[in-house]
């Protein structure tokens, strides 16, 4: 009997140790959040942009007594200003572009008068003219944005000095060198310059104090399942990017940092608990991962997935605490979450109805009425669902009747916007009684083990503004920003990337196709989107 007990204890300890080791795969040793200013761009090589100590592109250079080193610093400041407008949550760099124009003109004069570098002088003058034009000619609409940005990209390519393409001329200035440093901008259609211009465009579009602008992203997993290999894990990708918690949302920050509220669906708990309730499919991240959302300018998340309690009640409450400490609104099952906004109070209500077999209408009706009675001017209803009663799973683009009826009834009962989550693929968008229903945007950044033969890289960020008058919310046109949820063809790097090339048109076409099964489904003419052609 004693030997049996000892054998049982030994097996139990071995099991516990194996679980700890498995958990170490998810939480690699030495991984600690390193506070960042939000001004650094994560790169796999760790070569971050140099900090601008004044917090703007103004480097503090006295333009009246420039040196060649000062010119080089001005060039680097120009590139840094674009990159920070594109990727940083600090959008105040837009207010400093005027100072940058002054510095670029001073650099041009120095190169012409004192360095006898006419190629460099003309380049800096052309850059100053370009930035000046951007400041003086705000974008008016999506078509204007597409045509102007396309022209800017071509101008940047055409004015870059031909002899600056060699490695000696394009190298950063080192002590003792006299060769000019030519700043080179990312002019890819999906690159930093386009995102910087998008940041300026979106910022100018949300200035009305009576308007609330909502951005909706899809499913997000911040963490790993215990069955995920270390090589493919989310934690391993963070290490590649220098443990920088600007990862993974820096490429969508032009949208998330310029709205009133950015909303995603969090799939997993953020906890240090090791008391998992499902040893095969359990998913978790760590409480400090909430800083990734904060640095990505995400202000709210829904949290009612089937993984919410993968680490029990402790994991669930740890997540709620982490969000409260970070100041990010977390909407949990059947609880009305109120979010204050200067234009009016927002109410966010979330339900998990994956196993629901009948229309889910009564509870939302009562909750919507309660939210409005408590002063909510804008009520958003979120459903975590799948069309399981039709025999299809979360990899299907089809929606079920119970989804459609429940969503539309929520609109009938006063919701201004209905969004869905859980499917790993885009589903229909409807325009119902003048209001929007997004059945599923798909996966925004999904780190858990997926059936990659079914899950889709295609997703989108839905964006809509609401004018608040007399307690009522009137929606604007729908804006859809096509996104690829990984920037790598060979692996999932969990970095959602807005696209404006031919892939954008493909995503929009697929979304419209998925929507045609519904009589309320959107047509192309119902949505605004951006495609840029660089010729």
Secondary structure, 3 states (H helix, E strand, C coil): CHHHHHHHHHHHHHHHHHHHHHHHHHCCCCCCCECCCCCCCCCCCCCCCCCCCCCCCCCCCCHHHCCHHHHHHHHHHHHHHHHHHHHCCCHHHHHHHHHHHHHHHHHHHHHHHCCCCHHHHHHHHHHHHHHHHHHHCCCCCHHHHHHHHHHHHHHHHHHCCHHHHCHHHHCCCCCCCCCCCCCCCCCCCCCHHHHHHHHHHHHHCCCCCCEEEEEEEEEECCCEECCCCCCCCHHHHHHHCCCECCCCCHHHHHHHCCCCEEEEEECCEECCCCCCCCCCCCEEECHHHHHHHHHCCCCEEEECCCCCCCCHHHHHHHHHHHHHHHCCEEEEECCCEEECCCCCEEEEEEEECCCCCCCCCHHHHHHHHHHHHCCEEEEEEEEECCCHHHCCCCCCCCCCHHHHHHHHHHHHCCCCEEEEECCCCCCCEEEECCEEEECCCCEEECCCCCCCCCCCCEEEEEEEEEEEECCEEEECCEEEEEEECCCCCCCCCCCCEECCCHHHHHHHHHHHHHHCCCCCECCHHHEECCCCCCC
